[in-house]
């Protein structure tokens, strides 16, 4: 189960519709959640994507919709592998996420000297994952299905 609604507060951008993307308001919310969870399940241990990366891969919605989808989830998914922009862990979940990052060997950037346990970032340059061609085809199918349903 996803640990809470705080996961969807990752970004200060507006929920604007991006040209070429279906309006998230028209997409079936349950289908969108399923698509986001499917992509999240594809992310390997020690690797990450941002909320915006998932929206880009699906070509539907935006970072806030992805966060909302994760926060609505009742399914057990590796939520810690989906980050806010800049490599920040989900708001309010940094300590819980850190245990997962340490267990999986996820590349982190730590501040020098003593720091609060929440003061770290995932090193996106080293930890960001991008799907293989076969995985991209699966994700493209999910996104196409969402866009068809939203028309």
N, C-alpha and C positions, 0 to 999 in steps of 0.2 A: 504494500500500500504506500502511496505517496505520503510524505510526512506533513503536508499542510499547505494551505492556501498561500502562505508567504512566498512560495516558490514562484508565483506569477507576478511578482513586483520587481522584475529585474531591470526595467528600462523606463526612461522618462519620455521616450518618444510617443507621439500620438498614435492611435490605432488607424492611421491613414491607409487607404487602399492603395497598393502599389500597382502601377499599370502592368497588365499581364497576369495579375493574380486575382482570383475570385474574391469577392467580398466575404469576410469571415462570417458576417451576419447571415448570409445566404447558405453557407455550408451547413450540413447537418452536424450539430454539435457532437453527437455521439460518434459519428464517422470521423470527425476531425480528431477527437480524443484517441480513437483507435489508431489512426494514422500516425499521430505523434508518438504514441506508445510503441508502435511497431518500429519506428525509426530509433527511438531510445533503446529498445531491446537489441538493436543491431550494433550499437556502439561497443567495441571491445573493452575489456578491463584495461585500465591505465590510460585510456584515451577519452576524449571529450568532444562535444559540440556545444555551440552556444544556442540560445533560444532562436536567434536570428538565422543561424546555420540551418536549423531544422525547417524553419519557415521557407528559407531559400530552396532547400532540397525539395520540399513539397510543392513549391510555387503556389502557396496558398496561405493566407493569413500573415501574421507578423510575429515578432518576439512575444508580445503580450498574449496573443492567442495561444502560442505554444506553452507559455507559462501557465495560463489558465487551464489548458488541457491537462497538463501534468498535475496541477493542483486538484482537478476534479477526479483524478484517477483513483480507482479502488483496487487496481491491479499492482502487484509487486513488480516494480521496474527499477533499473539502476538510475534513479533520479539525480544522483550526485554527478553523473556524467554529462548533465546538461547545465550549462553555466550562463551567467550574465555576461554581457560584453566586457572585455578586458580581463577575463579569466576569474572573475569573482564568483565564489560559490553562491548557492541560493541564499537569499536573505533569511537570517534567523536560523540557518541550518549549517553554518560554517563549521562548528565543532563536530557535529555528526558526520558531515561530509568529509572532514579531514581524516577521520578514522578510515573511511573507505579509500581515500587517495593514498594514504600510507600503506594500507593493505595491498593495493593494486600497483604500487610503484609509480603513481602518476607524477609527472614532472611538476614541481612547485617552485614558486619564487617566494622566498622568505625574507622578511626585513632583517637588517643587521642588528645584532644584539638582542637583549630580552624583548619580547613582544607579547602582546595579547594573543591568545590562541586563535582568534579569528582574523588576525592580521597576516594573511597570506593570499596568494593568487595561484591559480593553475597556470603554468607556463604554456600558453596557447601555441606558441611557435613550435614547441616540442611535443605537446600532448594532443593537439587537434587532430581529429580523425576525419578522413573523407572516404566515402564508400567506394568500393571497387566498381568497375563497369557493371558487373552482374548485380551488385547491391543497388547501384544507381538506377538500374532498370526496374527493380522492385519498387524503389521509392517513387520513381516517375509514375509507375502504375497507380500507386496510392494517391499521388497528387492529381493525376488525370481523373481518377474516379471522383475525388472531392470537387474538382472544377466542373465536371459534367453534372454532378448533383446540384451545384450552385447556380446552374444556368436556368 
